Amino acid sequence: MVTSKRLTATLGFFSTAAYVYAESHTVVFVNDCGFGTPLLKAQDGTTLSTGGTFTINGPLIGAIAFLQTGSCSDKGEGCTIVEITLQNPTTPGNGSSVDINFLPPDHTFSGPTGFGYFNGCDGAGADCTTPNCPTPFPHQGPLEVDCDADNVNLAVTFCD
């Protein structure tokens, strides 16, 4: 027979365990350009951050980041974008994936852009400092970087 005291203790343990293991991801921006506003947009176009640190409890699927200089559309068209999916892997190879995209006709190189994972897959990332970077996703190349670490975070840089 489970007493209410024991049940409370058991539920407390599970809620603590759920909190400790809950999925969470943070995106931070470093804008060394001296101009522009870093934007993080959700897949539906909602603005999630205008240059500050953004943390989500759960996965961040299909988001984009870009430096709004006045020449980018609301969805980053006309500029270089960072395409972001941060999620804990359910199977190997099914975790986070981030890439730099400046493929015409929708996007174009608009300035040095990079990203790097931290709190997991530390040191993994990509930088594109000139329009002569290797061809970005979806045409293979080193500008797409995957990470299978739980609760991984991302730094997006401009002009670094």
C-alpha angles and dihedrals in degrees: 000000000000114000120214089246092054092043091052091050091048093048090047090054092050094047090050091047091049090050093050093049099038115126116253135164133185129203119198129185131218111192110185093162096093090227140057134046121263110229131196114197129189120231089263091054097257113146108241099176140006098203102310129106114286124199125185127191101221132015125329106216126188098350124155132211127196142152109257106214096161094268097080123088119236089268095045097262112155092031143072111273135193111221111211136196114166114180139140109254118252090189131011110285093021099096133094125338128185130177142173114237127192098147117148142261094038099028138032137185106277103167145318109317133175146158139201135188121233135181086040132017086028111193094023115121144090139250130203110191100163137030087254095074117133112280108284129228132329089036099063119259142124095281092086113073126182128203129191097191119121117245093005119176132212137219116201116199134196123195092354 
